[in-house]
Amino acid sequence: GNVMDLITRKRGTEMESTPLDDETWLFNARMPWGEVVTDFHDALKNATAGIGSLHTEEADPPLQESRLNKVEILLNGEAVGPLSFVCHKDVAQAEARVVCKKLHDVLPRQQFVTVIQAKADGKVVASEKIKAFRKDVLTTGGSKSVGGGDVTRKKKLLEKQKKGKKRQQSGGKVTLSQSAFNSIITRST
């Protein structure tokens, strides 16, 4: 049931199950070490209501080739090294989406648009945008400063705002707080 699904989800192969008694089963499987180290033990405890235990030993042969990708996280086009990770090619897009979504939820809004991207194999595989704060330049203090009539004044103010936003976007830097960083590096979905 749950344990077999967990082993399969963590790329386990050559799975064997043996009943020890009516309620106890023994599962043997080959699994990539990277999948075991990240959060397998926690997931096993969750799947078995805290009863399951884990024993590992080195496989024979110990090393096997695998298709891995390095996923880089970019904030406004700048790579954030500590958030980069290596994962299997089959799950790279899904993992990248999870990290981008977490960043979207954790990062505060800025005066400019924040673009969060995940790159793998030189291609963007996941992307999120945090909208900028918006200020209506056509009003001041709640009352209209630019009334009806000629629309060119309104267009001029909006163009001026657009140029300022563009300038701010090019020089805007996104800072990642320690608490935001810690909440992102937990890999569980």
N, C-alpha and C positions, 0 to 999 in steps of 0.2 A: 503494500500500500504506500504509505507516506515515505517510508525509508527508501523503497525502490525508486519512487519518483525523484527523491532528493539525489540519489546516486546518479540517476540518468541525467538530471539537470546539471550536475556538476561534472559531466562528461565521463562518467564511470563506464568501464567496459568489462567484459568477461565476468559478468556478475553471476554469482552462485548463491543460492539461499538454502540453508539447512535448518530444519526445525530441531531444537534441542529438547523442548518439551511442549506442552499445550500452549503456553503463552510466550515462550522465548524462541527467538530465531537468530541465526548467525548468517550474516551477509559477508561474502568475500567479493571484492571488485578491485580492478586496477583503475587508478584515478590520478590525474595530474596533480603534482604536489602543490602547485599554485592554487588550485581549487580547494585543497584541504586546508591550507594555511589561512586563507582569507576569512572564511566564516563557516566552514563545514561543521565544526563542533557545535556552535551555537544553533545552527539550523537543525542538526541531528537531535539536540536536546529539545528544541521546539516541536519537532515532528513526533517525538516519542514521549512527550509530557515529562521530560527530565529523566527518563529511565535509561535510554540508550547510552552506550559507551562506545569508545573508539580505540582501536589498536592499529598502529601503522607499522609497516616494515618496508624496507627498500625492495623495489620490484627487480625482477631479473629478465631482461637487461634493465639497468637502472635508468637509462636515458632514452627517450624517443623523440623524434622530430615532431614538431607541431607547427601549425600556421598561426603565428602570433602577429599582432599589430600593436604599434605604439600609438596611443591616442593622446593628442595634445589638446589642451583647453586654451582657447584664445578669448581674451577680454578686449574688445575694441581693436582687434587685429594684433594684439601683443600676446605672445605665448606666456602662460603662467606655469613655469617649470614644475613647482611642487604638486600641481594638480594633474600632471601627465601620468599616465599609467599604461601598463602592457596587459593585454588580454587576448583571448582567442579570437580569431578573425570572425567566427560565426556570431559571437555575442558583442562585437565591438560597437556596433551601432546602438544596440539596446543599452549597453553600459554608458555610452556617451550621452544618450538622451537622458538617462537618469541623472547624471552629473550636471548636465545643462539645466535640467528642470530644478534641481536642488539649488544651483546658483541663482536661478531666476527668483526662487522663493526667498533666498537669504539676502541677496544684495539689495541695498536701498536704492531708491530712485534718485537720479541725478538731474542736473539742469540740462543734460544732453542725453541722447539715446545711447543705451549701453547694449552692445551686441555681444552675445555669448555664443561661441562656436566650438565645436569639437572636430578635430581633423584626424583622419586616419588614412594612411596610404596616399597622402597628398591631396585628399578630397575632404570637403566638409561633409560630415556624416550626421551632424545634429546641430541645431541652431535655435536660439531663443533671443528675444529682444525685450529689454526693459524700457518702457516708454519714458520720455522726459517729462519733467514737470512742465505744465503749460500755463502761461500767463497771457491773459487777453490784453494786448497792448492798446486796444481801442477803448478800454475803460480805465479810469483811475478812481480809486476809492469808491467803487460801486456806481458812480454816475458816469454817464457817457461823456467822454472828452471830445470825441469826434462824432459829430451829429450827422444827420442826413445831408443830402445835397451831393456835391461833387465826390465821386468815389476815388479820385486820384490820391487824396490825402490818406485814405484808409490803406490803399495799395502801397503807398510809400512807407507807412509805418510797418506794415506786415513784411515788406521786403527788407527793411532795416532789421527787423527782428530775425528774419531768416538768415541774413548774413552773420549776425551775432551768434546765432545758434551753430552755424557752420564753423565759425572760427573757434567756438568753445568745444565743439565736437573734435576738431583736429588736435587741440591741445589738452583735452580732458583726459584725466587719468583716473582709473577706477582702483580704489584701494580695497583690499580684502581683509576684514578684521579677523583676529585669531578665532573668535567663537564661530564666525561664518566658515572659516577654513576647517575647523574641527567637525562641524556638522556635515560638511561635504565629503570629507575623507572616509566617513563610515560608508562602506560599500554596499551594505544591505539595502534592498529596495523597499 
